[in-house]
Amino acid sequence: MKPLKLTMHAFGPYRDTEVIDFNDLKGQQLFAISGNTGAGKTTIFDGISFALYGNASGEDRENQAMLRSQFADDSVHTAVELLFSLKGRTYRILRQLGHVKKGNKTKTGERYEFYEIIDGDEIPCVDRQIVSEINAKVESLLGLTQDQFKQIVMLPQGEFRKLLTSETENKEAILRRLFKTEPYKQIGEKLRIRKKTAEENFQRQKDTLNHYIQHVYATLPEREESMLFQLLNEGNYNTNQVLISLEKEISFYEKQMVEDATIYKQLEIQHKQASEKFYAAKALNERFEELAEKETKWEQLQAQEEVFQAKEKELRLSEHATQIKPYEQQMINQKQEVQVKLRLLEKAKQEMQQGKAFLEQAEKAYKEQESKQVERENITRKVNSLEEFLPTVKELDQIKRNIQSLKERALQTEKQVNQGKEVMTKNEKNIQELREKIKQMDEKLSSWPEKEKQRNELRVQVKLMQKYKENLDKQTTLEQQGKTTKQAYLKAKETYEQIENAFILNQASVLASQLHDGDACPVCGSTHHPQKASHAEAEISKEQVETSKQELERKENAYRNVVADWKSNHKILEEQKQEMVEFDVNIADISNDIQLRIDEGIKLTNELKQFEAISKQVKQLKVAEEKESNLMKEAEEKQEKLKKTYQEEQMNYSNALATYKERIRVIPEDVRILEALEKQIAEVQNKKLTLEKAWEEAQRELQTRKENMTKISANLNHANKQVEEVKEKFDQAETAFHAALTKGDFLTEDAYHKAKRAEEEQLQLKQAIEQYKEQVITVSKRVEELKRDLQGKERKDLPALEGLVNELKENYEKAFKIWNDSKAYYQDAKKLLENIQASQKQVEKQEKEYSIVSDLHDLIRGQNDHKISFERFLQIEYLEQIIDAANERLRHLSNGQFMLMRSDRQESHGRQSGLALDVYDAYTGQNRDVKTLSGGEKFNASLCLALGMSDVIQSFQGNISINTMFIDEGFGSLDEESLHKAIDTLVELQESGRMIGVISHVKELKTIFPAVLEVKKTKEGYSKTKFVVK
């Protein structure tokens, strides 16, 4: 992958559209990127990374909200477009972030595009232009994830040292992302879960087995001679012993069941025989009791014989009375009919009298109305005369109302004309006032752009001054740290020299103690030893010397790092100081100068806020002025229409009034008003209707009364005839009733009434008599049967027999319970045996599974002497390949002094190891931790490691084309020789076809490199770029 053109919109410090065309390099493959701190050098890397992967290049720059330029106009969207080549093909990718514009509530403008350019045409690389599909396609084409891209193509500021100096766990995370070993970690996690599950299942089955064994106490009764309970009470047992003892317990209860069944059956037979004797004796005694009861009943029935004979006579008379009852009822009905007809006759006589009176009144009223015939005719003529004037008066009344309406409309129109004049005068005044206000405010706003420009310049100056002050403070701190670390270094050096000298003296004294006269000295060869070295005051071990040396190296490295940081910061301060001079900054009192400019900026900001408020007011006033002008125009048009309407209405009113006066002259004055005419017509018509209605009512009433008299006379004759007929029928019914009494043996009517019974009462009397007769027959017959059956027999002693039966029943029930208990214990013991056997099989199965999974998990997670997991074992292989590739370059950069090596040293607290890095120092012949390297040495080692990683990843991914590398910072810590060697390495890389861009503040790089991409800040604070090719 090689970038061709990078276009950034409102991205980072780039306010507008910034285009970096790599074709401007004119074939150069190695270039430096230079510019002041904060100008936006790293942002170029961010732009490429964001275009390809949707994120910036560094971990601390991955928040997309931070990518938008603070200088950008609200209407401009943040976007990056990258044109790049890959394997001879050209692609264009665009990512545009949405943002919430001023006045909106939601983000707008989000857009993504990915195309391949073929013969000038753009062909979509994905089916849908969405983030997920574009990300997947980019990774597929490049063959690299974002993490791999950042490690081998884009080495972000401070991040490419992580693989060199980080702890084992951090290296593991880095290698996991780069070489995709996450599945092996997941395998370990899945095995951990399976192990935990298997352990839980194994424990659960053990608990179940123990539960079944302990359930013996709740299931079976404890017996002294039971081997099972003896075993359980001792507590020291295994499952097989429990199973054997339980089988013996089952055999015991199997035999016990047979014995208990035999006893139960014998007792059951004895109870059955005793019960049969008891119930036979009980039945005999009950028959003796029944005989005594029936004899008593017989005597009671004999005593009631006369009572029931009287009831039979009473029943017979009531039956005769029932037969006479229809004759009595017929007589009563006829008597009631006579009374009804007599009442109707009396009513007919009263109606006759009333009818005669009403007829006389009707004849009188008829004659009175007949005499008013002339009055009715006169009133009819008057109605006709008034109704002839009604149509004309109605028409004139409508004309009169129209005239009044025309007059009112004319007056209303005149009023509207006058109101329109007032409105127009008011509108004209408002417009003049608004235009005057707008003019005054526009004059105030004339200085707005200049004020805003001053404010923006102050912002840039304050930011740079604050950064300069921070670096000044940092320089002071570094100077203090330099003094402190130098003192610590010199003290450690002095201590080390003392310890080293003491150690050498100790070694000499040890050697001297072994020398004797005549023996050759292993140092000088002399056989004479006049002055042997004596023992030092304190014994110094080699470990103490080594510890002191390591402490010295640590203090030296700390001191050198502080010095390097001081130099780097001093260089930055010098660059920034030039900018301070341009801004006319009082460096001696920069804090006060910053505050003065902040105060001035706040003052300008407040003024700008006032300008914004005034601007809003101007907009509102202009809207109001336009609205008033529109209202004025509408009022003028409306006024013209109203004047024309008023003239037309005045003319219509005059014409209508003249027509009305001409026609009203022919109408009498008393009927010219419509309401008066209609009222007069209504009064005359009401009078006419009253007279006609009274005449018709008199005629109708007379006719009705005559017809009613005829009907009443006929009703009176009919009533007299009916009274005679019903009296005759009553006499006949009375005669028939008395004849029936005589026939029924009733001497008087009173005797008949006493004998009468209700039907229900008569039925109850009859049933009682029949029931009595049936009881006499039944009891008599049962007494004879019982005497015959019990002849020669005696009562039995029931209590003695019942006591024997109860005793035998209690014994057999107790035996039955014992037998059932034995059966239950037998079944429970068998079930318990089955459960324990099944549970033991499950325990063995789960234990085997747990053992396998546990061993496999321990193997995968590195539970071994080397503390190396399976995933880390694979990562070690990749790391060693990276180290081999890195050492090819590191030997050259370090003049053969250093070589990276993987360390197998154990981590503290039992943590996994295997990914630690050491460096072999050929000058000392010893291995040491890479953290003891100086800053420049670390940079060289990290660079070589990054390049080696690039080689291995390309080999690992296979068929990928990486023709670009960007490096951010790090060269400032190199001495001149190391710098030139690092540059030689980069030159070798670019000669292989790679484009290499380096961000650095080192001036030698800008001098040596054939091209420079300059990044400069404008006075407004945003940045611009330009290629300079030598």
Secondary structure by P-SEA (a helix, b strand, c coil): ccccbbbbccccccccbbbbcccccccccbbbbbbccccccaaaaaaaaaacccccccccccccccccccccccccccbbbbbbccccbbbbbbbbbbbbccccccccccbbbbbbbcccbbbbccccccaaaaaaaaaaaacccaaaaaaccccccccccccccccaaaaaaaaaaaccaaaaaaaaaaaaaaaaaaaaaaaaaaaaaaaaaaccccccccccccaaaaaaaaccccaaaaaaaaaaaaaaaaaaaaaaaaaaaaaaaaaaaaaaaaaaaaaaaaaaaaaaaaaaaaaaaaaaaaaaaaaaaaaaaaaaaaaaaaaaaaaaaaaaaaaaaaaaaaaaaaaaaaaaaaaaaaaaaaaaaaaaaaaaaaaaaaaaaaaaaaaaaaaaaaaaaaaaaaaaaaaaaaaaaaaaaaaaaaaaaaaaaaaaaaaaaaaaacaaaaaaaaaaaaaaaaaaaaaaaaaaaaaaaaaaaaaaaaaaaaaaaaaaaaaaaaaaaaaaaaaaaacccccccccccccccccccccccccccaaaaaaaaaaaaaaaaaaaaaaaaaaaaaaaaaaaaaaaaaacccccaaaaaaaaaaaaaaaaaaaaaaaaaaaaaaaaaaaaaaaaaaaaaaaaaaaaaaaaaaaaaaaaaaaaaaaaaaaacccccccccaaaaaaaaaaaaaaaaaaaaaaaaaaaaaaaaaaaaaaaaaaaaaaaaaaaaaaaaaaaaaaaaaaaaaaaccccaaaaaaacccaaaaaaaaaaaaaaaaaaaaaaaaaaaaaaaaccccccccaaaaaaaaaaaaaaaaaaaaaaaaaaaaaaaaaaaaaaaaaaaaaaaaaaaaaaaaaaaaaaaccccccccaaaaaaaaaaaaaaaaaaaaaaaaacccbbbbbbccccccccccccbbbbbcccccbbbbcccccaaaaaaaaaaaaaaaaaaaaaaaccccccbbbbccccccccaaaaaaaaaaaaaaaaabbbbbbbcccaaaaaaccccbbbbbcccccbbbbbbcc
